[in-house]
């Protein structure tokens, strides 16, 4: 029976294909019969419906698709009865269409242009193509005429197929360079792109091509490098915005973007002197504490005696630049764009005078000599490597000035190379790789190459004195044991020799040289660790644009450097004297490690190396040869996670860039979820997870504000415990709280960044009997009471707070895990057994699954009726489709419903489960630094205050955490690190 049914199915498919082939060239009004009532409609001209009653149509023979060959029992699908009436106009139009179709089929020539191909196969001969006498007599005249016509037209020029160049041709330097330049017009490449592309999984983000993670397994080795040696990252994709102007006007403009309550601002004394690098969260002008833009780091140029003109560099993430740059132009009143000068086109003869001097003696070339490539087409792009932003159009302005304030804003994106070294031995790697620049003979070098900057710099004795002081400080760094011993944010300016000159033959691990220091150096080292680098030593020639351009344009090529090395008498020795173009100004900026919390202080500290563009690979390879680990974007996220610091833009939900990232992340997770088979997907509805791919922060903050108005979550939690069975039959209708929230205009949520309030909240979260807690520094916080909570809540409504959650038992937290409030029974269980794994959430019922099954069943039942009817003639124009009638019964259509996911709008996120929800996790993993699972995320300030007041003192700060794919709650300890 199974074989018989499969054979019948195959035959029906073949008949359908045959009918489709017959109907291919037919007009719309001509219909071949597929059933008895279909024939009556065709005979009527295709415009009228069947006149038989519905009972007779139901008793009709089963539908047949297509034309049936031979005699059939029931007449082969043709109608046995004549129609009762016909419409004259429709009948005449249908017959006219058939006559036209018949004439068209008769007069149409064969598909091929050759006559002999229109003959039957048994009459065809191969010789017919060139000998017309082989054709039948009735076709010879026509064949001769066609042959003469083709001869008069002449030979047809065949289009040459696009021939791909061979690999050898494609790998030539000139072709490779042009290809790389073409590929950089859409996404910006870093100078280390090709090195990363051979070793990393590359991703396109924020308009750049960046390395995400290595192709080999190195998660634990990278962590060990950050903890004990050095990890290297290329952060050149960070955008640098330069501000120039009077100091008081710059500070007045920038003060509108910051607030002292959130921490040090652009006017911090240590940072304003240029001796430290600072960091601050910027807001829209005058909008603190709402509408933040994101975090930035800034660096002031050390002031010059007697001058009030200052220079400031602001480093921002690429997603933050599109929001920050217009705000800076607004507060600085820099609306006048300065059009960059058009670069004159240089011909090949002007670019290389040697080409014009050579005589044109192509015929006298020596055997084996290569012919020099000539510049025939001036429109071709110059074979020059793109340095900087290749996606920017030539006329795009990068400078804006203000005639009223005198402030000038320059966009230095991709103009400065930025490398980050993380780990306790980062300073050792730098001291092994770099050597201070040697002093050259200014007179002789200036005559040889007057365009170099270093000979001019050496003429001033004060510059040489400063260079010697910087060299002494740099040499002292060799004796420092760990990078974390240096004051955070320390800045050191220096000029170094080309690091390619002292490149080792093999990879050598850099180690500190503590035993080589003398007593005088030890005293200087202690002074360096206490007070940092002296302010004069923070100056660098890297601040000057003319110096940066000179260093970039006069860089020695690899070919020239290798030629000079090959001429050395002792192979492998250092070039002496140093080439005059081999001096590079740099800036070394110390990056602080973990500065919050009580554990692992200064972990993750390191240095940042700032270089002029064009020198990226010249410094990258020597650093790699010191056995550093190279990481990408993924390890940057893990570095922030181990430091318990928010990572931008992942952990800034109240910023525009953070909101865009959350939308992109939700689309990515949802696309990955849809790619899995329905039977292999996690049913998040049954797990009680409303939003597994995003965090509805706005809804969470609004619902907690409503809960506080109704008396807090204590009564809510009791009601949930008593009616836990009702939560499993919760429908998708909006809650009353949502209706009340819609009535009033919503207030945008924000993240609490007030330092004083964070210290107070952190003190309230600490229990009196917590192990591993340091004593409270300074005055103890006021006791936690209802009055203090009310006062705190009135000052920080609709706020979220950044928290760190440590699992008290086994488990690994995941992204978007729920942070919940434990009930009194849960805390009693935790008090009896500290190693308790936690309570369980009962499985929820999926009401949408039954609805989707009913909808699917209805569509299947409606499908045969839709297939039996003709495409457009047999159905009335105003008759509704079966799928539309089914979809109209449910509020959500089939396209909106996804099996296992809640549709929008979401029900109450706080009271959906048996435990009240406080917030969600944005980063979660097993922490190698702590040895247990750790999670970072946000909780509602209102909900946290209500929870702390209702909890016992010994269990204060104990919460529950549940992953989206699990029903198991885990006990966690909450910490607010300030």
N, C-alpha and C positions, 0 to 999 in steps of 0.2 A: 504493500500500500504506500509506503514511503517513497519507493522508487517511482510508482505510478504518479504520485502527486508532484514529485520533482520534475518528471518528464512533462507533465501537463503545464507546469509553470514555465518551463523552458519554451514549450510550443507557444504559449500565450505571449511571451516576450518576443519571440520571433515574428508572430503575427502583428504585434504592435509596431515593430520596426518596419515590416513590410507596408503597413498602412501609412506610416509616417513618410516612407519613401514615395508612395503614390501621391500623397497630399502635398508634397513639397512645392510643386509648381502650380498648384490649383488656386484659384481665387478664393476669397474668404466666403463667398456666398455658396460655393459648391461644396457639399458635404457628402461623404460616403456613408452609407448606413452602418450603424453599429448595433441597432436593435430595431424591433418592430415599430415603436413609436418614433425612433430616430428617422426611419425611412419615410414615415408620413410627414415629418417636418421637412425633410429634404425635398419631397415631391411638392410640398407647398411653397417651395422657394426659400426655405430657411428663415422666414420671418414670422410665422405663426406658431402658436403652441398647439399641442395635441388636444383634440376635442373629446377624447374618450374620458369617461369618469375615472376617478382615482382608484376605485376598486378594481377596474379592469387593468389599469397600469400596474397595480401591485401583483396581479396574477399573470403578468406577461412573462415570456421566456427570459431566462437569465441573459445579462448583457454580454455581447461579444465585442471584443475589440479588434477591429481590422477586417480585411476581406478574407473570406474562407473559400478555399478551392474545393471543387467537387460538389456532389449531391449530399445534402444533409437531411436528417429525419424531419426536423421541424422547419424545413424550407431554407436552411442556411442563413438565418438571420434576416431574410427579406420579408416584407410585409405581405400577408395573404389577403388583407382587406383593403379595399380602395378607400381613400379619404372621403369624408362626407361632403366637404366643400373645399374650394380653393379660392385664393384671391388672385384676380387677374394680373394686377400690376406686379406683385411679388413673383408670381409664377413666370411671367414674361422676362423679368430681370434675371431670374435664376437661369432660365434657358439661354438667354443672351450671353451670360457669363460662361456657360458651358461651351457655346459655339466659339466664343473668343479664345477660350483655353484650348480647344481642339485645333483651331487655325494656328495658334501660336506654336503648338507642339508639332504640327505638320511642317510649317515653314522654317522651323528652327534647324540650323545646321548642326553637324556633329560638334561635340565639345572640343575636338582637336582641329587644328587648322589644316591637316593633311587629308587629302581625299581617300587615300588607300586605307587610312585608319577607320573610315566609315564603312568599309566593306565588312561582310561577315568574316569570321576568323578563318574559315576553311578556304577563302579566296585570297587571303593576303599572302604576299611574297616579299621577301627582303629586297629583291631587285627593283620593286616598284618605286622606291625612294629616289632612284637615279635614272631609271629607264621607264618612260611613260608607256611604252608599248606593252609592258606587262599588265597594264590596267585594262579593264573592259573598254570597248570602243565608245560606249556612251559617256565615259568619263575622261577620255584622252584629251579632248579639246579644252575642257575646263582645267585639266592639269597643266597643259602647255601654257595656257594664259597665266596661270598662277606662277609658273616657273619664270616666264618672261618678266612678270611684274617684280619678282624677287631679284632677278638679275639687274633690272634697271635701278632698283633701290640701292644696289651696292652691298658690299659686305657689312653686316651689322656689327657695330662695335660692342663687344662684350664688356660689361662692367667688371673690372678686376676685383676679385674678392679681397676683402681687407686681410692682409697678410700680417699675422702677429710676428713681431720681431723675435728673434731667437733669444734664449736666455743670456747668451754671451753679449748680445747687443744691448739687451735691457739692463744688464749689470754694469755697463760702462759708466764711468763717473758722471759724464755730462748728462746722459739719459736718466740716470738715477736722480740726479739733482733736480732736473726739470719735473720728474714724476713726483718727487717729494714736495717740491714747491706747489704743484697743482693740488696735492692732497691736503696741504695746509691752508687752502683758501676757505674751507668750510669749518674745520675744527683746529684750534690752536695746538701746536706741538711744542712741548718743552724741549730744551736743548738735549736732554737725555732720553728723548722719546725712542729712538732706534735701539738704544741700550736696553730700555725697559721692554720694548716690544718683543725682543728675543727671549725674555726671561719672565714676563709677567702676563697675566690676563688683563687686557686693556679694556677700559670702559670709556664711553663718551658721556661726560658730565660737565654741565655748566659752560659749555662751549669749548671744552678742552678734551684731549685724548690723554687719559691718565692711567697709570698702573694701579690695579685694584689689589691683587695678591699674587705672589709668585706661583709659577707652575709646579713647583715642588713643595713638599710638606715642610713647613718651617714655623709653625705657630709657637711651639715651645722654644725652639732656638731663638726666635725673635724676642720672646719674653726674657730668656736668659741674657740676651744681649742688652736689653734695656735695664736689667737688674745688675749685671756684673761687668759688661764691657761697653759696647757702643752700637747703636742702631742709626742708620742713615736714611733720610727721606728727602725728596725733592719737593719743596713747597713753593716753587717759582710761579705756580698758578695763582697764588695770593696776589691781590691787586694793591698797588701802592699809589696813594694820592698825595701829592706834594702841595703844601700851602706856604706861600711867601708873603710877608708883609710886616707891618709894625706889630710888636709884641702885644701891646695893650688892645689893639683892634682885633688881633687874632683870638686872644683870650675872651674878649667880649662877645665875639661871634660864636665861639665854641661853647661858651658857658650856657647857651640856650639849649644845647643838646644833651647836657649832663646835669646831675644833681649830686651834691655832697652826701646826701643820705645813703646813696647806693655805693659809696666808696670814693677813693681818690679820683679827681678829675684831671683835665688837661693842665691845670694850674698847679699840680703837686710840685713841691719845691725840689725834691730830688730829681724828678723827671724834667722839670723846666730847665735845670742846669745842663742837661744833656748827658749826665753821668748814669742815668738809669732809663730803661725802657718801661713804659707804663701800659696798663690795659684798663679799659673802661667800656661800659655798655652805653651806647648812644640811643637817644630817643628822638622823636620828632620835636621840632622846636617848641618849647614850652608845654609839652604834653606829659611830663613825668607825673605819676608812675605808669600811665597808660601809653599805648602806641610805641613800644620799643622797636628799634631797628635791628640791633644785634651787637655783638662784642667786637671791638677793634683793639689793636695794639698801636702805640704811637711812639715816636722817637723824635726828640728835639735836637737840632744841631747846636753844639756848644756855642755860646755867645762870643762875639768878637768885641774886644774892648773898645768902648766909645761908640758902638753902633747899636741901634735899637731894632734894626731889621733882623727878623728871625726866619728860620726855615724849619718846617715840620713835615715829617712823613707819617702817614696814617695807613696801616696795613689792614685790609678787610678781605673777607671771603668773597669769591666771585659772585655768589648769589646775593650778597649784601651790597655790592657796589652799585647795582641799579637803583637801590633805595637810598643809599648814602650820598652818592654824588649829587643828585638834585637837591637834597637837603643842605649840603654844604654850599652849593651855589646860591641857595636862597638866603641862608644866614649871613654869608659873606658878601651878598649882593654882587656876585660875579656872573653877570648875564651877558657880557660881551665876549663872544667866541673869537679867538685869534686863529685865523685860517693859516695852516702850516704852509711854508713856502714850497712851491713845486720844484721837485728835483729835476735839473736839466738832464736830458737824455744824452748819454755819452756813447759815442760810436766806438767801434772796435779799435779804430786807429788811434783815437784819443785815449782809450783805456789802456792800450798796450802799444807804445810807440815802436816797439821792436818789430811789429808786423809791417809797418810802413817802410821801415829801413831795409827790409829784406828785398832783394831783387826778385822779379817775377821770372824765375827759372824753374818752371815745373818739370821741364824735360831733362834738366841737369841734376835731378835728385840722385843722391847716392843710393846704391842698392841697399835695401833694408831700412832706409830712413823713412820716417813717418811724415806725411804731408800735414802741415799745420791747418787747423780748421779756420776757415775764413768766415767773416760776418757778412753773409750775403743779404739776409733779410733783416732790416732794422726793426721790424715789428715783432720779431721773436723775443720772448722774455729773456732777460740776461741770465746767464748761467752763474747765478750768485745765490748762495744759501740765504734763506730767509731767517733773519734774527729778529725776535720780538713777535708782535701780533701780526700774523699773515692774513687774518680775516678782515682787518681794518682797511677801508678804502683810502686812497691817497689824499682825498680832500676832507677827511673826517677831522674835525677840530679836537685837539687834546689839551688845549690851554684856554682858560677863561680868566678874564681880569675884570676889575671893578674900578671905574673912574672916581667913585666917591670914597671908597675905603682904601684903595691902593693894593688890595689883596689880589694875588695871582694864584690860580689853581692849575696844577699840571697833573695829567693822568700819566703815571709812570708804569702802567701795566706792562709786564714782560720786558721792562727796561733794566731790571735788576734781578739777578739770579739769587735764589734764596734756598740754602740747604740747612736742614736741621739734623743735629747729632744728639741722640738721647742716650744717656747712660753715664755711669760714674767715671768712665775712662774717656769721655769725649774730649777732654782737654789734652789727654795724652795723644790721641789720634791727630789732633790739630797741630800740636807741637812737633810730632814726627813728620807730618806731611808738609808743613809750611816752614819756610826760612825767611827771616827778615831780609829786606832788599839790601844789596850791597851798594855802597856809594860809588858813583862813576865819575870819570873825568869830564866835567861839564863842558870845557872848551872843545876838546877833540870830538866828543859825541855830538855836540851841537852842529859842528861843521859837517859831520857825516850824515846826520838825519835831523834837520832842524824842526821837524813836525812832532817830535817826541816830547812828552810832558816831563819826564823824570829829570833830564838835564837842566831844564829851566827851574825845576823844584830844588835841585841841589845847589843852585847859586845862592840861595838865601841861607845864611848860617842858622837863623832861628828855626827854620824847617828841619835842618839836620840835627839840631839839638833836640827838638821834639821827637824826631824819628829815633834817636838813640834812647830816649826815655821810654818810648813805646816798645822798643826791642828789649829793654831790660825787664819790663813788666811781662812781656810775652815769655821770656826765658824763665821767669820765676814760676810761671804756670806749670812748668815741667815737674816741679817738686810737689805739687798739690796732690793729695791722695785721692780725693773724690771731687767730682764737679759740684756736688751739693754744698761743699764748704765755701764756695764763692758767694758773695751777696747776690740775691736774685736781681735780675735785670741789669747787671753790670755791662757796660759798653766799653770796648777797646778798639781804637782805630789803629791800622797798621798798613804798611806797604811791604809786600812780599815778592820774592822772585817767582818766576814761572815754576810751578811745582813739577812740571814734566822734566825739569833738568835733573832732579834727584830722585827719579822714580826707581824703586828697587827692582831687581831682576825677578824675584819671586815675592809672593805675599808674605808679609811680616806682621806679626801681631804687635800692636803698640802697647807698651806698659809704662807706668809712671817711673820717674827717676828720682826717688826720694833720697837715696843714699848719696847722690852726687852733689847735694847742696852743701854750701859752706855756712858758717855761723852768721855771716852778714846777710846771706840770702835767706836764711831761716827767719831772721828778723823782718825782712821785707815781705816774706810770704805771710807771716802773721799779720802784718799791717794790711796786706792785700785781702786776707780773709775777713778782717774786721771792718775795714772802711771801703774796700773796693778799689777800683782803678782811680787814680787821680784825675780830676776834671780835665786838665790840659791834654791828657793821653786819649781822651775820647774823640778828639778831632780826627778827621780823615778826609783825604782828597776825593773820596767816593761821592761826597755831597755835590761836587762841581760837575755840571753836565758836560763842560768842555773836556774835562779830564776823562770822563767815562767814554765819550766819543773817540778821543784820541787812543785810549787803551784798546777799544774794540776795533778800530780801523787798522791799527798797526800790530795786531796780533800775528805772531809768527806761525806759519802753517806747519802742519805735521810733516809735510814733505821736506820743507827747508830745515826743520829741526832734525829730522833723521839724516839728512845729508851732512849737517854739521857734526852729528855724533859719529857718522861713519869715517870722518876725517881725523878723529882723535887718534893719537898715537897709542894710548892705552884703552882698549875697548871697555866700555862700561863705566869709565870715569866721568866726573862732572865736567860740564863745559866751563872753560875758564879762558878769558873773562866772560861774565854773563852777558848775553846779547842785550843791547840797549833797550829793545822793545819788550823785554821780559820782566818788567816791573808792574805789579798790579795792586791798586789800592783796595783794601777790603775793610769790612767792619765785623767784629766779633761781638755778638749780643748773647748774654747769658739768659737761658730759659729756666725759670724756677720749676721745681718739681711739685710734689704734693704739698700744699700749704694749708690745707684744712684737715680737721680731724686730729686724732691723737696717735694713730698708727702710721708707720712707714713715712715718717717725715722726710721731705726732700726727695722722695722716690720719683724717678722719671725726669730728673734735672738734666740739662744739657746746654748746648751752645747752638747758635744760629750763625751761619756764614753768609754774608752779603757780598756779592760780586757784581762787576759790570757785565752786561750781556755779551755773549760771544765767547766767554771763558768757562762755560758750564762743564763741558767734557774735559777741559784741561785740568780742572780741579776734581772732577768726579772720579776719574780713573785712579789718581794717586790716593784718594780716600778709600776706594774699594781695595786697593793693594795693602791697606793696613788691617785687613781681615775684619771689616765691619759688616754687619748684616744690613741688607737693604730691604726696606718695607714700603708698602703702598698705602692706599686709603683705608684698607681694612684694619691695619695695625694702628693707624691714627685713632680710629674709634676705640680700639682696645686700650691704647695708651691713656685716653681720657677716662675710660671706665675704671682702670686701675687707680687713677688719681682722684676718683670720685668727683670729677669735674664735668659739667655739661658740655656736650660736643655740639658745635654749630654745623648745620642747621637742625640736627636731629632733636636736640633737647631745648629748643626755643619755640614752643608752640604759640606764644603770643606775638611773635615777630612775623612779618609778611613772608620772609624766606622760610621760616619754620612751617607756616601754613601751606605754602607751596610744596614743601618737601613731604608733608603728611599726605597731601593729595596724590603725589607721585608714588609714594610708598604704598598707599591703599590700592592704586591701580595696578601696581606691580604684584602685590600679594594676591589680589583678586584674579589677575590673569593666570598666575601660577596655580591658584585653586581651581579655576575652570579647566585647566589643561589635564587635570587628573580625572579618571573615570568617576562617575557619580557614586559607584559602590565603594570606591577607595577614598572618598573625601571624608573629612571629619564633620559630623553633624553638630555644628556649634549651637544650634537651637536646643538640642537635647542636653548639651553641656551647660546651658544657661549663660552662654556668652553672647551678648548682644552685638558687640563690635569687635570681632577678632582682628581686623585689619586696620583699625584706626582708633583713636581715643576722642570721644565727644566731650572735650573739656568744657565747652560752653554750657552744655546741658547739665553736666555734673555740678558746675558752680551754681547754676540757677536753682537746681533741685535742692542743694544743701541750704541755700538761702531760704527757700520755702520751708524746709524742715525745721530750721531754727525758729522761724516765725511760729510754727505749730508746736513748739516745745521740745525740739531736739529729736535725736534718733533713738532715745531710750525707749519711749513708748512705741516707736516704730519697730524697734527690734523685738519687743515683747509681742506685738501684734503679728510679726512675721513668724515667731516661734510657735504661737498658738495656731496660726492658720498657714502652716507651711505647705499643706496640700493645695491651698488655693493658688499658690505661686506657680504650680505646674500647669494650670489651666489658664494661664494669663494670655490674653489675646493681644492683637496688634493695635487695638484702639489706643488713642492717646490718653494719658493719665490726666486727672483733674489738675495736677500741678502744672502740666504742660499747657493746658488751656489758660490757666491763670497767668503763666509766664508770657503767653502770646498776647494777652490783653494789654500788658504794659510794654513799652519799648525796651528791648534787651540791653543790658549794660555789658560791654565787652570785658571778658575776664583778663586778668594780668597775673604775672608771676611776681611774688614777693621778693624784692631785692634790697629792702631797707636793712642796713647792717645792724642797727640797734634792735629792730624787731626780730631779726633772725637770731640774734644772741639770746634774746628773752625766750623765744620759742624753743631754741635748742636746750636751754636750761630746764624748761618745764618737761621736756621729753626724757630727761635723764632720771632714772630711778635712783633711790638712795642706796640700794644694795646691788649695784651693777659691777661686775668684775671687769677689770681692764680699763676703768675710767679714771682719768686724771682728776685731780682736785680742781674745783672751779677757780679760775684765775680772776682776781679782782673781787668786786662786791658780789655776793650771792644774789641770784635773781629773786624777785618778790614771790611770795607763796602763790600757788595756783588756787584761785577761788573764782566763784561765779562773777564777782564784780570785775576782777581782772580780765576774765574771758570776755565779758560784755564790752569793756573798754577797748580791748585789743580787736575784737570783731568789728566794732563800729569804725575803727581806723583802717581796716583792711577787708572790705567786703569784696566779694567776687574775686578772691585771690587764690592762687595755687602756690605751693612751696616745694622746693627741690629737696628730696630726701634720699637717704641711702638705707637700704634694707638688707640685713644680714640674716640668712637662714640659720635657725637654731637646730636644725636636724638635716638629714640628707635631702637632696633635691637640687634641681638646676632651674632657676627662673628663666622664663622666656619673654620675648618681646610682647607687649600688650597684655601681660599677666595682670590680674585684678588684685588690688590691695583692699582688704575688707576689715571690718570691725568684728572682733571676737565677742561672742556672747558671754554671759556670766558662767554658764556651764563650761564653755571652752577654757576660760581662765582657771576654773577649778581643776579641770583635767590637766592643764599645763602646770599648775602648782603641785599636783600630786606626782607627776612624772614629767621631768624636764625634757626627756628625750621623746616625748609623745609626738607621733607623726602628724596629728591634727585631725579635725573632723572631716566628714564627707558631705558633699552636696548631693541631694537626691536628683536622679535624672529627670529632666523636664520632658514634657510631651510636645511633639512637633505637630502642630495643627496644620501647618502649611503643606506637609507631606501628603496628607489625605486630600487636600484641595488640589494639589498638583496632579495627583493620580486621577481624580475625577475629571479634571480639565483635559488630561491626556486621553482618558477613555472617551470623553465626548468628542474630541478631535478625531479619534480613530473611527468612531461611529459616523461622523459627518464626512469622512473622506470618501467612502464608496459613492455616496450621493453626489458629491462634487465631481468625481471622476466620470460617473455615468452621464451627467449632463454635458452638453457641448460647451465650447469655450465662451462664446458670446452671444449665440443666436437663440439658444433654447431657454435662457433665463431672463426674466423681466429685469429692466434696469434698476428698478427701485426695490428689488428683493434683497434683504440683508443676507450676508454670508453666514454660514453655520458657525464659523470660528468667531465672528463678531458677536453673535448672539450668546455664545458660550462665555466669551470674555467679558461681556457686559454684566454677567451675573456676579462677578467677583470684583472687589475694589482694586486688586492688583492683577494686572494681566500676566500672561505666561512669560512674557519677556522680562518682566520685572522680578519675578520670583526665581530664586536660585536655591536649589535643594541644599538645606543645611545652614542658610544665612537668613537673618531677620531682614525684612524689607523696611524701607523708610516710610513713615517716621518711626523712630524707635520708641518703645515704651519707657517707663521710668528706669533709668540706669542704676539708681541707688537701691531701690527696693525690688529688683527683679529676682534676686536670689534670697536664700535664707539668711545670708549675712550681708549687712549694709555695705555698699561699695564706697570706698574713700578716694580711690584714684587708680592709676594704671602705671605700669612699668614701661619705660622707653628703652632701657638697656638692661640686659640680664644675661648672666653666664656664670660658669664656675670660675671663681677667681683664683688664679694660681698664687697670688700674693697673700691671700688670707687663708686659703685652703678649704673654702666652703663656697656655697653659692651666694652671690651678691647681686643685688638689683638696684637700679637707679631709676627714679621716676618722680612723678608729682602726685600730691594729694591735696585735697581741698583744705584750706586753712580753717574754714568754718567747721567742717567735719572733724578735723584733727583736734580743734579746741574742745568740741563737744565730747569726743572720745576720751581725751585726757582727763577731763573733769569727772567723768563717770567711771574711770578705771581705778582700781586700788593702787596705792602708792608703790607697792612692791612689784606690780606688773605694769607700771606706766610705760607706755611706748611699745607694748607688745601687740602686734597686729597679725593678720592672716594674709597669706598670699596663695593664689590659685592660678595655674596656667590655663590658657584658653582650651587646650586639648585634654584637660584633666578635670576630674570631679573631686580631687583631693586638696584640702587646705593644708598649708604649711605655716608653722609659727615663725615669725620673723621679728627682729629687733629693729626699731626705727631710730635713725640718727639724722640729725640736721647739723652738718658740718659747716662751721663758720670760720 
